[in-house]
Amino acid sequence: MENKRINGNDLIALGYKENHAMGVALKINRKRLGFNREQMLANFKRVLEHPESYLEDAVFKPLAEVLLEIDTMEEEIIKLKEHAEVYTVFGEGNIEDGAKKQMNVAMKLPVTVAGALMPDAHQGYGLPIGGVLATKNAVIPYGVGVDIGCRMALSIFDLPATYLDTYSDKLKEVLLKNTRFGAGNGYLKHERTDHEVLDSSLFNADDFIRSLKDKAWTQLGSSGGGNHFVEFGMIEFATPDGALGVEQGKYLALLTHSGSRGFGATIAGHYTKLAKEICKLPYEAQHLAYLDVNQAEGQAYWLAMNLAGDYASACHQVIHDKIQSALGAELLAKVENHHNFAWKEQFNGEEVIVHRKGATPAGKDVMGIIPGSMATEGFLVRGKGKEAAIHSASHGAGRLMSRTQALKTLSTADLKAILEDKGITLLGAGMDEAPMAYKDIHKVMAAQVDLVDIVATFSPKIVRMADDGSRED
């Protein structure tokens, strides 16, 4: 037990309060500075009692400074509502307490209008993954997420599903030649693809965005790590869909999942830091720091966020165009949607900012894609416009266990058996993305029958993911 990591309850027992000083103490503790658990606790107690004695200490100086200024800092804190606004939880029985606790905090923000928790929800930073939050004149960078504009894109080709078996080797080669994966990975200058998004005037909005243009160009048409993928599969329409113009049947389809790469992540980090400097919230809500969309900083983030969303869309377009060209196939239909973004929408007769962090837009008749895992079905859906869900649905199955837990507990033999049983070829990926690490997609879909109608079912067959341990998702 000696080296068990110190947590907030340990600090409270020493006399610390749940405020920014606790956050600084926990940050120091994470560095593992050569002290054992008991020594670290003793140091934390002494700093709390005599912070002025540690102002020159190389390790504890940041904590001492915060403790000496904590009363002044507390006076600047924006007060939360005393009680959380009421919100609807879909699939409540399968959602961890940590996600609900985060949502409860979000519902206390003074700018909060409404909220909802989707059935794939799990704990994240700030707003939980699967959290939907409507605010008044405020945008929360961590309510959008680090991977701004993370999205799905589905291309349905005029080729029968039997093409997957007949030309499996060709399809594998097409994926390997036309995709690139992993955090930080991209293309050399002679390999790069041009796209009109790079001509956007927003790249000249300020020096910060301008400095990111080369990074954006380098990674255009590539995919991130973690749960991002490019995969071929069979999509089945049990009945014709007149709106899409697709007849009943089984077709070859391409499904992709990725976001705005390093470009969006850098924007998210920059504006999250700025929001925290401007919007001083209590410790438990610090990751929900927001920017006023009527102020210069909020307008700048809004423009940058939308540019990152356009860039994410462009990445998918480049991938789909390359692969369609390699196949020489005609496109029957294409559907796309963001699930890490913020939109200006009407809700209860007023304009609000709707944050969907890991949630699919599901307004009336709006098309969306909800994937399962590398070995389970995904679904093409049409929204029902459920107001209690703020016109939203889940963005996938949702994690059942953390990446660390999956790597420690799941068996490669079990994964291999599942893939062989379902006839799935996996190119890349780690055990943290094994299907056993995710919730049952069918239970998730059953919990949101009031939110979406299923239009077609997608079954993955040839799946490519990052194989370098990247966690960019």
Protein Blocks (a to p, Z undefined) as FASTA:
>chain_A
ZZgccdfklmmmnopacdfklmmmmmmmmnonopafklmmmmmmmmmmmmmlmmmgmklm
mmmmmmmmmmmmmmmpccddfbdcddddehklmpcfklmmmmmmmmmpfkbfbdcddfkb
ccdehjaehiacddehiacfklnojbghiacdddddfbdfklmmmmmmmmmmmmmmmgce
dehiacdfklpccdfklmpmklmmpmklmmmmmmmmmmgoiacehjbccdddddddfbdc
fknopaedddddddddddekjmlmmmmmmmmmmmmmmmccdfklmmmcccdfkbmklmmm
mmmmmmmmmmmmmmmmmmmmmmmmmnopacfbdcdddfbdcddddeehiacddddehiac
fbehiacdddfbfkbccdddddehiakloopadfbeopabdfklmmmmpcfklmmmmmmm
nopaceejifklgfklpccfklmmmmmmmmpccfbdcddfbdcddfehpacZZ
